Amino acid sequence: MVKVSAQKIAETLFSRLWEAYLKRVPYAQVYSDMVDSKDGQVVHDHIAFRTINTHTGEQPGGIQAIQHILECFEYKAAENYVFPKKKLRATHFENNKSTLPKIFVSQLEVEVLPEWAQKMIKDNVKETPYLLSDTCIELLNKLKKDGHFTAEAAEVLIRDLLNYFHRPWKIPKKETVLKLNDISQYAAWVMLHGNSVNHFAAFINEQGVSEWPDLEATCQGLVKAGIPMNDKIEGEKGSKLRQAATVAVKEEVEVRTNGGTEKLEWTYAYFELTQRNYIEENGKQKLFSGFLGNQARHLFDMTVTHDN
């Protein structure tokens, strides 16, 4: 009987999340197609998720909403970050036994928002169901304990987990989204998109395209292909971490109104590009594996919408 490791199951899960993301973020599909056409490879540096630190019904709240799943795939917390002005904190997770991407999970500190905003958020999420079935929970616990199981069980687990990475709570009210957006576009985004992937980030160091040896060349290539890019590369040339991103795509999302529901155009996700450089640690050279608060703070703003 073929056994599948936790790392292999995670690879398949992330691959399927990537496929779903490509359908929603066409800029990422263009990048993927161009890299393939140049005999390169698409390697993910990290995947990002957004959460809210409050009671969310049956689902764990805040960073724990994603962390409790990551731990079953042998991920461990690597570093914490605080963004006081954004009312956010974050943790990035790494799997040191494999080349799996880092996972960056942030959370909104709901309790520091105005009371009216806290009430809007809590009212919308307080009865959230837990989207994982009992079978999925059993499989996750077994995976955490044994580190592997059969291919058939792996497929059942992956299908169930894919259902988790959506909005788990009820459709938010239009008034809730618009009012929250005035004080925290992050809060409005999470009300609309929930556990969905916030963004994927390509790892430029490993893309293997000779005519795109660095972040600048890659960005220029995407601009020539008609991809709208953020006008600034975060991080100086030669620094330990540099990041760039496309603009965020917009989607029609469903919101509740007094008369039923309606469609509202709102930002979903951008596609990020990451280049890492070497640092010295304990007398040895190694690639910088963390994140820089000032860069992350600016990238949070990539999903700001001014049109609503």
Disulfide bonds with the S-S distance in Angstrom:
none
